[in-house]
Amino acid sequence: MVVPLDEARPAPAVAHSDLRRQHTTLEMIAMENTDPATGDPR
């Protein structure tokens, strides 16, 4: 069964804010797991 793209795609605003929040969280985790002096992962 083929689903029209318009129906398969979530509302852009919601999807974008979700991705943004996810990316920010990943960045924070990455920073916490990185040695600030050398930039090496811990």
Beta strands, then each sheet from edge to edge (+ up, - down):
end
